[in-house]
Amino acid sequence: MNDYCAFSKSHKCLKWTDYELTRYELEEADELCHCNQIEIQKLNDYIELLQSLLDKN
């Protein structure tokens, strides 16, 4: 796929633009998902620690 379109006045391919936007959005979503997973794991570890403290008392 390339960026040239003979049928457009600006010769900019709309499908290419859509592809680029979608790719950037997916990269951002992947980064956010990874960060969320790290935070969830830390919170789960903290919950396990608190649960163990409660079980001891």
C-alpha positions as CSV (number, residue, x, y, z in Angstrom):
1,M,0.0,0.0,0.0
2,N,1.3,3.5,-0.8
3,D,0.4,7.1,-0.2
4,Y,-0.4,8.0,-3.8
5,C,-3.9,8.2,-5.3
6,A,-4.4,9.4,-8.9
7,F,-8.1,10.1,-8.4
8,S,-7.7,12.7,-5.6
9,K,-6.8,16.3,-6.2
10,S,-4.2,16.2,-3.4
11,H,-3.1,12.8,-4.6
12,K,-3.4,11.6,-0.9
13,C,-4.8,8.1,-0.5
14,L,-7.6,8.1,2.1
15,K,-7.1,4.4,2.8
16,W,-3.4,5.1,3.6
17,T,-4.3,7.9,6.0
18,D,-6.9,5.7,7.6
19,Y,-4.3,2.9,7.9
20,E,-1.8,5.3,9.5
21,L,-4.3,6.6,12.0
22,T,-5.5,3.1,12.9
23,R,-1.9,1.9,13.4
24,Y,-1.1,4.8,15.7
25,E,-4.3,4.2,17.7
26,L,-3.5,0.5,18.1
27,E,0.1,1.3,19.2
28,E,-1.3,3.6,21.9
29,A,-3.9,1.1,23.0
30,D,-1.3,-1.6,23.3
31,E,0.9,0.7,25.4
32,L,-2.0,1.6,27.7
33,C,-3.1,-2.0,28.0
34,H,0.4,-3.0,29.0
35,C,0.6,-0.2,31.6
36,N,-2.8,-1.2,32.9
37,Q,-1.7,-4.8,33.2
38,I,1.4,-3.8,35.3
39,E,-0.8,-1.7,37.6
40,I,-3.3,-4.5,38.0
41,Q,-0.5,-7.0,38.9
42,K,0.8,-4.5,41.5
43,L,-2.7,-4.1,43.0
44,N,-3.2,-7.9,43.1
45,D,0.1,-8.3,44.9
46,Y,-1.0,-5.7,47.4
47,I,-4.4,-7.4,47.9
48,E,-2.6,-10.7,48.5
49,L,-0.4,-9.0,51.1
50,L,-3.4,-7.5,52.9
51,Q,-5.3,-10.7,52.7
52,S,-2.4,-12.6,54.3
53,L,-2.2,-10.0,57.1
54,L,-6.0,-10.3,57.7
55,D,-5.7,-14.1,57.8
56,K,-3.0,-13.9,60.4
57,N,-5.1,-11.8,62.7
